[in-house]
């Protein structure tokens, strides 16, 4: 069986101050490597809060990947267009190198932030 993340426990903390009818829950999550951490989740009931938490994490992961793709692609595309206009392969190669360095930097920062 594939190792998965699991919600170990969830406890009701309080009713939301800003949105009446919603409650705050602290959900303890066990990661694949066995570490545990607590995250807040908001919902009308516990099932709603956990489903909102899962949806937010899934959307955040996909959105981050799309943003990183555009941040890497735009400098490369700009350098290619400028290289085609000026008929200079140096601009294309510099755009490729800059995109590679930017992608590597974003990857390293993302890896560092995901550890904390």
N, C-alpha and C positions, 0 to 999 in steps of 0.2 A: 504494500500500500504506500502511496506517495505521501511524504511528510507535508503537512499543511499548517498554516497558522490557525490557532484556535482561540476562541473567547473562553477564558477559564471561569471568570465570574463577572457579574455586573451588579452594582448596587445603586439604589436610588439615593441621590444626594439631596436634591431640593427641587422645588418647582421653579421654572424659569422666571426671572424677574421681568424680562423684556417681553416675553410672549406667553400670555396666560394660556393654560391648557397643555403646555409643553413641560417636560421634566428633564433634569440633567441626571445622567447616569455616569458612573465611573466604571469603565469596562477594562478588565485585566486581560491582556492578550499575551499568549505564549507564541513566540516566533518558532520557526523551523529549527533553529539551533538550540532552543530550550530557554532562551532568555525571556523574561517577562517584564512587561511595562504596562502602565495604566494610562488610558486615554479618555478624555471626556466625550460623551455622546449625548445628543439632544433628540427627543422625540416625544410623541404623544403617549407611547408605552415603550416597554423595553425592546420589543421586536422591531418597532419603528426606528428606535434609536440605533440599534445594531445595523439594520439595513441601510440607514443613512450613512453610518460610519463606513461600511463596506463600499457603498456607492461613491462616497467622496474620495476614498483612497484609490479606487479604480480609475476614476476620472482624472484625479491629480496625476497619476502615473502616465496616462495616455497624453494628457495635455502637456506635461513636461517634455515628453518625447517629441511631440509635434513642434513645440517652441524651439527646442534644441536643433531640430532639423532645419527650421527656417533660419535660425541664427547662423548656422554653418553654411547654408546654401546661398544666402543673399550676397555675402562678400565674394564668393566664387563666381556667381552669376554676373555681378557688377564688373569684376575684373575680366571676365570673358567678353562681355559686351565692349568694354573699353579696349581690350586687346584686338577685337575684330575691327573696331572703328579705326584705331591707330595702326593696325596691321603689325602688332608687336607681340611676339610670344612671351616676352618677359612679363607682361601684365597678367597673362593667363597663368603662368607658372607662379607668380607672386600671389595671385588670388588663391590658387590651389594650396600653396604653402601656408598662407594666412588662415585659410579655412581649416587646414589640418591642425595647426597650432591652437586655433580657437576651439575646435572640437576636443582636442586633448585636454585643454584647460578646463572646459566645461565638464568633461568626464571626471577629471580629478577632483574638482570642487564638489560634484554630485556624490562621488564616492566618500569624500570626507564628511559631508553633511549627513549622509545616510547612516554613518557609523554612530553619530551622536544622537 
